[in-house]
Amino acid sequence: MSGRLHNWGEIIRTQNLSSERTMDPISRWLLITRASVFPMTIISALIGGLLAAGAPTADWLYFALAFIGLVAAHAANNMINDYFDLESGVDNAEYIRAQYAPHPVLSGMISKRGLLIAIAVVNFVDLAILLYLTDARGWPVAAFALMGLFISVFYVAPPVKLKHHGMGEPGVFIVWGPLMIGGTYYVTTGALQPWVLVASLPYAILVTCVLMGKHLDKFEADAVKGIHTLPVILGRERAGFLTQELMVSFFVLVLCLVLVGTLGVWTLLTFAAVPRLLRVLKVYNQPRPAQAPPNFPIWPLWYVTWAFVITRSAGSLLVLGLLLDAIWPIHLGS
């Protein structure tokens, strides 16, 4: 069991499993579903639930179902992206996707047909949860889910292909912010307040930084293939600067929301991540190294790794601050 736990931890940290490790079934599915990025969805769901903690109508069974549904939806989204990028010819052995981590099909972990079946099964689970929660909380649950599904599927699927037209980054901002956080709050409480959507924006910004970093890493490969991500449209230098501005704006926005009383004082704990932010900004201000540093886990990705560093750190501190606020609320002006 300790060996399996080591495997799972390694995959969650790096989206890879060392060649000397023995593949177990759970490790295989963690790789197929790209579970290393699930923490972003987990944090969004926790933010939505913690914002609902003081609501008298909060139902924690509904929150738990929403939590499971969101993680399952993220797994389905990752598999859908891999399937359509493979079908359209974007993913191949030379493309970055297959270099930094094993591609489900190209690596031989699963067949195309098996991947389609897995997508169908996970979506069926999500549909069952959706029907139950829609019956319990009303049609807005379906509206949140369908908007998220549209962005998820057509991120790479034809004919829309949001990623190919500079709309992938705004789509991620909407999904991991207002849709996930606002939707979780609605499912948990049965109501949606405008301030919740505003409170969802800081973390939405951080997740967007992760995608910006990933697309900076794939800049040349995407440009050659005619995939017009936002970095390709803006140019490498401007896209890198925009990503840094977004990282800084997370802290500025949290401070503003605390000052106006939308968020509790405890959420200022996020500023403990400022030293890490400064380190990440320094990396973004320097040229990408010519080769992988020693023990670097997901080369040739570089900028996205550092974006993950600040997103996980600041996001986790935000969750801790919201948890403390739920236990001992302190709001300015109240």
N, C-alpha and C positions, 0 to 999 in steps of 0.2 A: 504493500500500500504506500509506503514511503517513496518508493520509486515512481509510482504513478503521480503522487502529489508533486514530486520534483518535475515530472514531465509537464503537468498542467501549469505549474508556476512558470516554467521556462517559456511555454507557449504564450501565456498571458503577457509576459514581459517582452517577448521578442518576435512572436508570430513564426517561430521556428522551433524545431526539435533537433537537438544534436544527433549526428549520425550514429554515435555510440549508444544512444538511448533506444530502448525497445518501444515501438509504437503500440499503444493500447487503444481500444475503441474510442474512449472519450477523447484522448489526445487527437485522434484522427478527425473527429467531428469539431473539436476546437479549432483545428487548422482549416477545415473545409469552410466553417462559418466565419473565420477570421475573428475569433473571440477576443483577441488582444485589444480590439477597439470597443468592446462592449462597455468598458467603464464610462465612456462618454454618455451612453444611453442610461446607464445606471445612475449617474450623477444627475442627469436631467430629470429622471423619474423621482429621485429622492428630493430634489429641489421642489418639484410640484407637490409632493406629499407633505413636505415640511412647511411649505407656505400655507397648506390647508390645516395645519395642526391645531390652530386655535378656533377653527370653524365648528359650531355646534352640530352641523349636519355631516361632519366627516365620517365616512364609513371605511374602515381599514381593510375589510375584505375586498371592497371594490378597488381600493388602492393596490392591494396585492395582485389582483387580476390585471390591472392596468400595467403594473410593473412587469409581470410575466409577458404580457402581450407586447410591450415595447421592446423587450430584449429579443423576443421571438421575431418581431418585425425587422429588427436590425439584422438578425441572422439571415432572414429571407432576403433582405435588401442586398447583403454582401454576396449571397449566392446568385441572385438575379444579375447583379453587375458583372460577376465573373462569367456567367453563362452568355450574356449578350455581348460582352467584349470579346469573348472567344468566337462566337458566331459571326460577328462583324469583321473579324480579322485584326482587331486591335491587339488582343493578347496573343502572344506567341513566345517561343523560348527566348527570343532576343529582347523582348519588351521588358521594361523595368518590373512590371507586376510579377513576372516569373523569376526575377532575380533576387528580390529582397525577401521573398517567402514562397513556399510551394503553392503553385496554382492547383486548385482541386482536381481539374481534369488533366492538365499537362503533366502534373507530377505522378499521375496514375492512382491517386487516392480514391477516385470515383469516376465513373463514366459520365458522359453527357446525359444519358437517360437517367442514371442514378441521381445526378444533380437536379434534374427536372422533377423527379419524384420527391426528393428532399424538399425542394421549394414548395411543391404542392402540399406536402404533409405539414410543414411549418405554417403555411398560409391557412390551411384548414384549422389548425389550432387557434390561430389568430382570429379566424372568422367565428369560431365557436365563442371565444371570449367577447368579441365585438357584439354578437347577437345578444348575449346575456347582459352585457353592460348597457347596450342600447335599450333593451327592455326595462332595465332598472333605472336608467338615468335620462332616457329620451334621445331624440334624433341628433342632438349636437355631438354625441359620442361618435355616431357614424360619420358626421361631417368632419370631425377632427381626423378620424381614421382614414377616410377616403382622400382627404387632401394630402395626408402623409403618404398614402399608397401611390397617389399620382406622381408625386415628386420622386418617390423611391423607385418606381418602375421606370419612369421616363427620364430618369437621370442618365441612363445610357441606352434605353430601348428606343427603337425607331417608332414613329417618325419624329418624335420631339427631340430626343437626345440633348437634354439640358446641358450636360457637361461639355458638349461640343460647341456650344454657343454662348459660353460665358455665364450661364445661368445656374451652374451646379453649385457655386459658392453661395449665392443668395438662397438657393433651395435648401442647402444645409442649415443656413442661418434660421430659416423659417421652421424647419422640421425640429431641430434640437432646441429651439427656443420656444416661441409661442405655441407650436403644435404639441410638442412633448410635455413641456412644463405646464402650459395652459390646459392641455387636455387632461393631464394627470390631476391637476387641481379640480377641474370640472367633474371628472369621474368620482373623485374622492368626496366632494362637497355637494354636487348637484347644481352648482352655480358657478359663474365665471365673472370675476371682477376685473375692470380695466387695469387696476394696479398690478395684477398678477402678470398680465402680458408685458407690462413695462419691466417688472422684476425678472422676467425671463430673459431679457436682452443681454445682460452681462455674460451669462454662460453661453448663450448663442454665439456671441462674438468670439469666445475662446475656441469653440468647436470649429467655427469658420476659419480660424487661424490654422488649425490642423490641416484642413483641406488646402488652404493656400500654400502651406509648407510642402504638402505632398505634390501639388502641381508645380511648385518651383523646382522640386527635385526632378520632375518629369518634363521640364520645360522643353528641352531639345527634342526629346522623343515625341511629345505631343505636337510640337510645331511641325515636325516632319510628316506626321500622319494627318495633319490638318485638323487636329482637335483643338478648338479655340477655347481653352480654359481661360479664366480671368487673367492669370499671369501671362499667358500667351498673348492675349489682347493688349494688356497694359505694358508688357515688356518686363524683363527680369528685374531691373533696378527699381522701377516704380512699384511693381508687385511686392518686392521684398520690403520696401519702405511702408507700403500700405499695411502689410502684415504686422510690422512693428507698431504702427499707429493703433491698430486694432488691439494688440496686446496691452498697450498702455491704456487704451480707452476702457478696458474692462475695469481697471482699478479706479479710474476717474468716475465711471458710471456708478460703481458700488458706493463710492464716497458720496456722490450726489443723492443717491437713493436713501442713504442713511441720514443725510442732512435734512431731507424733506420728510423723513419718518416712514417712508415706504418699507425700508428694511431696518431691522433692529441693529443696535450698536454692535452686537456680537459679530456681525458679518464683517466688521473691520478687521477681523482675524485674517482675512484674505491678504492683508498687507504684509503678513509674515512671508508671503511668497515674493515680495519685491526683490530681495537679493537674488533669487533664482531668475526673476524677470530680467534683471540687469545682465546676468550671465548669458541668457538667451539672446538678448538684444546685441550683445557683443559678438556672439556667433553670427547673427544675421548681418552684422556690419563687416564681416570678413569673408574673403573668397572661400568657396567650398573646397575642402582638401582634395588633392588629386587621387588619393587612395584612402581606403578605410583605416581609421585609427585602430590601434590594438584593441581587440575584444569588442569592437563596435558591432551591435547585433543585427541590424537590418540594412546594411549597405547593399545597393547604392543610394538608398534614401538617407538624407542628411537633415535638411531643414525641418521636415515633418517630425523627426525624432525630437528635436529641441522644442517644437511647438507642443508636442505631447507632454514634455517635461513641465511646462508652465500650465498647460490645461489641466493636467491631473493634480498638480500641486495646488493651484489657486481654486480649482473646482472642489477639491476635497475640503479645503479650508472654508469655502463658502457653505458647504453642507454642514460642517461642524458648527459654524456660526449660526446657521438656521436652526440646528438642533438645540443649541444653547438658548437661542431666542424662544424656542417652543417651551423650554423648561423655565426660563427666567427672562421674560420679555422686557427689554429696555429700548424704548423708542424715543427719539428726540421730539420734543413738542408735545409729548403725551403725559 
